């Protein structure tokens, strides 16, 4: 295989990876939109939003709200309503964790920020402040 053929193969592979990354970003954005629509009903707001492009793309974002807006009964109702949507349920579980920790600290913490990474693998970090 000559250099020209090798470069053609690399270009084709790069194009395919780019299309796959674009498709994955679109899928993650639709998933994120559905989850944020639910959390916005609890008074949470989207904060920072960063898209990282590489071989595997990533989206980093935050959702911030008040601990007082996290009511266990309401969260559990939303989890039951959206039980088929893993991202929404995961974020709601993170809010329950934040509420439990804040209650343990006895009211010294007033808000929570969910640091979300949509990528491979996806994950959520909970910051209570």
Buried (B, 14 or more C-beta within 10 A) or exposed (E): EEEEEEEEEEEEEEEEBEEEBEEBBEEBEEBBEEBBEBBEEBEBEBEEEEEEEEEEBBBBBBBBBEBEBBEEEBBEEBBEEBEEBEBBBBBBBBBBBBBEBBEEEEEEBEBBBBBBBBBEEBEBEBEBE
